Amino acid sequence: MNEALRKPLDGIRVIDLTRVLSGPFCSMLLGDMGAEVIKIEPPGKGDPVRAQGGIRDGLSWYFASFNRNKKSVTLNLRSPEDKTLLERLIESADVLVENYRPGVLAGMGLDGDTLARLNPRLVTCSINGFGSTGPYADRPAFDFITQAMSGFMSVNGAADQPPLRSGQPITDLVAGLYAAFGVVNALRARDLNGQGQQVESAMMNGILSFMAYLASEHLLTGAIPARTGNNHPLVAPYGLFRASDGEVAVAASNDMVLRRFMRTVGLEHLLDDPRFDDNPKRFARRNELNTLIDGQMVQDTQAAWIERLNGAGVPSGRVQNLAEALADPQVLAQEMVIDVAHPGHGTVRMLGFPVKLSGTPCEARLPAPELGQHNDEILGPLR
């Protein structure tokens, strides 16, 4: 890398009024890309996540993992003096990110008109549950609720079992990801047009967009997608199959890959069988077909099948627990687990950077800050 190259968001100042997860994930992504992120926290306890999750040497690793590359400033936004300091920070900023319920920021006296007056070039990003318009705009939101209401939970799990939520807080993370995407687009638009604008990312909208081809099929046919467990909702065979020592995930996603798969397991002749000679027939008799495949694959080990199938051009792998995934040689080669030194707290292991830039790679320039660590640096010149 050419050390003289500037990071993509170098010179961009972000005022971060967010807490917990969706907002801090967004501002972390911006910080990873080089932005100066100033995290505004209430005096005393700060972001509630500082006290959540596993804590070692007084530091929450949950907090540390989502608040790298940020500076911490404490302000009591009910205090007129501190509110004035926030307004002066906004005047110097490029981006303001918040994840209050709609209307809360305006109730603090920072409505859209006020923000535009303070800084016409400001990009304001709001992350919320349901959007700022519509009958649910004022509802409190939580990841579990938007997973449930969006249809996302309805398609997870086995057909004869209740719906299942995603184990990870996916609607929070998707909303934060889309918010960061919206911010960089609004910054580009500002470069072109000279004006800031408002960006909104709602948890419900984000996870709905992830319904992908399930939504397309429903909008076309009106059919309600069924829960299909580990089987594909449109294609068969596709899912988990039993080897002698456990299961193997196989994605036979099209006719070419399917023929490779069936040839490798010794069942290519079934593709000419009138019971299984097209996808609708295979889908209708999926359980019968899966049983036949299991009968072949149970004769050898997971490792043998995974090597054989991938060698034949058939995507396959083993279901790994999180410890196995984080120790996977491919994950390590991609530097998706990194060590970040936190003065006074030792070394924190955390997830790395999923987006790889060849010329200006992301880096952990700053560990997660102590509460109010940067008050003098940031607020001193404003007093």
N, C-alpha and C positions, 0 to 999 in steps of 0.2 A: 504493500500500500504506500502511496505517496503521502508522507506525513503533512505536506502542505495543503492537501485537499481538505476543505471544510465539510463538516457534517451537513446532511440535507437540511436540517432545521437550525443550524448554527445561526445565532443572532435573533432567534424567535423567543420572545418572553411569554410564558404561560402563567397566568394566575389560576391556581388550582383550588377551588372551593369544595372539592369533592371529598367523600369519605367512604369507608368500607371497601367496596370492590369494583363496581362498574366504572365509576369515575376515576379512581386511582389506577385502574388498568389502562384506561384511555391516556391519562397524563403520563404514565410510565412509558407507554409506547412513544409518545411525543418526546419524552426525555431521552429515550434510547436512541432516537434519531437526531439528537443534538440540541434540542430546545432547552432553554433555561426554565425549569419548572419551579415555581414558588408556591409551596403548599401552605395554605392558610389554615391554621388550626386554632381551636379555642384554647385559651390558657388553662393550665391545670392538667387535664387528661389527654387532650388532643384527639386525634382520630380514634374511634372506639377500637379499631383493630390493633392498636398498640397493646391492648390487654387481652387479645384473643389468640387462640391456637397455642402451639408449643412455644414456651419461653425459655431461653437459655441465656444466662448472664444478664438477665433483665431485658432481653430483646425478643420480641415476637418475630419468629421467622416468617410468619404469614405477613406481618407488616413489612418486614425487610424485603420480602420478595416482590411486593407490588409498589414499593415506594423508593426504589433505587433511582438514581439520577434526578433527585429532587432536593430542594432546600426548604427548610421549615421555618415559618414565621408565625408567631402567635398574635392574634388580634381578637378582641372582644367586640364583635360586630354590633352589639347593643350599645356600645360606648360611642358617643358622637366623635370623640377624638380619634378612636381607632377606625371608625367608619370613614373619616376624612383621609386617614392614611391609606385605607383600601382604595378609595377613589383616586388618590394620587398614584398608587401602583397601577390602577387600571389605565390611567392616562399614558403610562409608559409601556403598556403591554401590547402584545399582538393578539393574544388569545385569552379568553376567560372560559373556564370549564366549571360547570356546577352540576350536581345531581340531586337537587332539592325537588320536592313536588312542585308541579306547575303553579306559579303565582307567588312562591315563597321569596324568590329574588326580587320581584316587583314590590312585595310587601316590605322589603328591606330598603325600598327607595331606589332600587337599581333596575327599573323597568327598561324596556328596549329603547325608549326615547332618551332616557337619562344616560344610558351607556353610549348611545350614538353621539350625544352631545359631549360627553367626556372624551370620547375617542372614536371619531368617525371610521377609522380603519380597523376597529376592533372586530375580531371574530368571536362571537359568543356561542358556546356549545352547551346545550342542555341535554342531560341524560335523565330519562324518567321511565315510568312504567308503561303508560298507555298513550303518550303524546299529549300535547297541550290543548287539543280540541277534541270534541266528542263527549259522549255521556259519561265516560269513565275517566276523564282527564284529572279529576280531583281525587280519585281513589288512591289509597296507599298501595304500593306494589312490592312484591317480593318475588324472587326467582321461582319459587315453587308455584306461586299463583299464576304467573305468566306461562310457565311450562304447562300448567293444567288448562288454562283458558285458550291457549293458542292452537290446540289440537296436537301439540308435540307429544304430550304424555299418552294420548289416545292410541298412538301407533307403536308404543314401546311395550315390550313384554310378549308373552305367549297368548295365543287366542283364548285359552281357557283360564287365564289369570287376569287379575286387575291391571289397569294401566300402571306404568312405571315412570317415575321421573328419571332424568339423567342424573347420574351420581355426582357429576360436577355442576356447579351453578352456571349452566350454559347460557341462560338468557342475560345474566349480568355480563358475562364475558363477551357475548355477541354484541350487546349494546355498546360496551366500551370499545370494541374493535371498530364498529361502524362509526362511532363518534370520532375516533382518531382519523379514520378515512375521510369523514366529512370535513374535519378541520383542515387537513392538508389540501383538500379540494377547494375549500373556501379561501385558504391562503393563496392558492394559485389564481383563483378568480380575482382576488384583491390585487395581485400583481398585474392582471390584465385590465381591471376596471377601476382600481383605485379606491374601492369601497369595501368595508367589512360587511358581514352579514350574520344572520343567526343560523346555527346548525342545531338540529334536534335529532336525537337517537333514542327511540323508545324500545324497551325490552320486548314488548309484544310484537312490534313491527319487525324487529330483527329476527326473532325466532320464527315468525311466520315466513320470512324470506328463506329460511333454511328448510322449509317443508318441500321445496324443490319439486321433483316429478310427482310426488304424492299429491301436491296441490294441482299440478297440471292435469293429472288423470281425473281428479274430482271435478275440476272446472269443465272438463270435456264431457264426462259421463254422468256426473252427479252421484257416483258411487262413493260410499264412505270407506276410506282405507281401513283394512282390518289389521289387527296385530298379528304379525307373522314370526315373532321371536327372532331367531338368527337366520331365518330364511329370507330371501329377497322378496319384496312385495310384487314384483313384476316378472322375475326371471327364475327358471328352475332348470337344472340344479344349481344352487348357490347357497352356501352357508357353512355350517360346521359338520364335519364327517369324522367318524370314529376310526382312529388308528389303534394299534395294539396297546399303546401306553398313554392315550389321551386323544384329544380332538385336534383336527386341523381345519383352519379356515380356508375356504376355497372360493374364489370369485371368478366363476365362469361367465363372464359378462356379455359375450356375444357368440355367434355361431362358430367362429374360427377358434376361439379359446375353448369353447365347449368341446369341440371335436378333439382338440389336443388333450383336454382333461380326460375324456372318456377313453381315448386311445391309451393314455398313460396308465389308467386303472384297469385296462383290459375289458372295457365295456363299449367300445366304439360301435359294435353291432346293434346296440339298442337304439342308436339314432336312426336306424332303418326299420325299427320295430313300429308297427302301426299304433302302438300304445304311446310311443314317445317320439314320434318323428317330427313334431313341431313344438314350439314353446307353449301354446295353449294346452296341448295334451300333456306335456311334461308337468306343467303347472297344476293341472287338475289331478294328476296322479303323483304329486310330489313325494308324498310319504312312501309310496311303493318304490319310486325311483331312488330315493335317499337310502332306503333299506338295502337295495341292491348294491349301491356304491359303498355303504358301510361294510357289507359282506366282503368286498374286495380289499378295502383299505385296512381293515382290522388285521390283515395278515402281515402287516409290516409296521414299523415305528413312525412316530411323528417326524423325526429327523430325516428318515429315509424318504418319506413321501414329500416333505417340504423341499428337499434337495432335488428330487426327481421332477416334481411338478414345476418348480421355478425354472429348472433346466429346460423343460419343455415349453416354457413361455406361459405357464398357468400361474397367476398370482395366488400365493398361498403363504400361510404363516401359522404360528401357534398363538393361542390366547395367553398373553403374559400378564402377570400381576404387575402392580406399579413398580415394585422393587426390581423385577426382571426387566421391565421396559427401560427404567432409568440406568440399568447396568448393561443394556444391549450395546454391542460394539458399534452398531450403526448410529445409535443415539450419541454415544461418546465421540465418535468420529465427527459428528455434526456439531459438537460442543453445545449440546442442549442441556447439559448440567454444568454450571460454572461455580467457581468459588470466589466470593467477594469478601475482602477484609473489612471488618467493621471495628474501628478503634474502640477499645474498651469492651468489646463483645466477642472477640475472636473472629473466626472465619465462618461465614454463612454460605451454605450450599443452596443454590436456587436454580430454577429453570433458566435456560439461556435464551438466545434471540432466534425466533423462528424465521425471520426474514433475513436473508443473507445478501449484503451489498458488497460487490467485489472491491470497489474503490473506497467507499466510506463505511466500513462495517460498524455495526452497533457495538458499544462497549459500556461496561459499568464504570462510568467516570466517577460517580459519587455513590457511596453506600447510603442506605436509608438514613435520613437525618434524625438526630435527637430533637425532641420537642423544643421549638424556639431556637434551635442552634444558629440560625442565620438572621436573628432579629437585628443585631447591630449592623451586619453587612447590608441588609436590604432596607431596613427602616431608618437606620442612622441618618443617611443623607436626606430623608424626608422630614425629619423632625425640626 
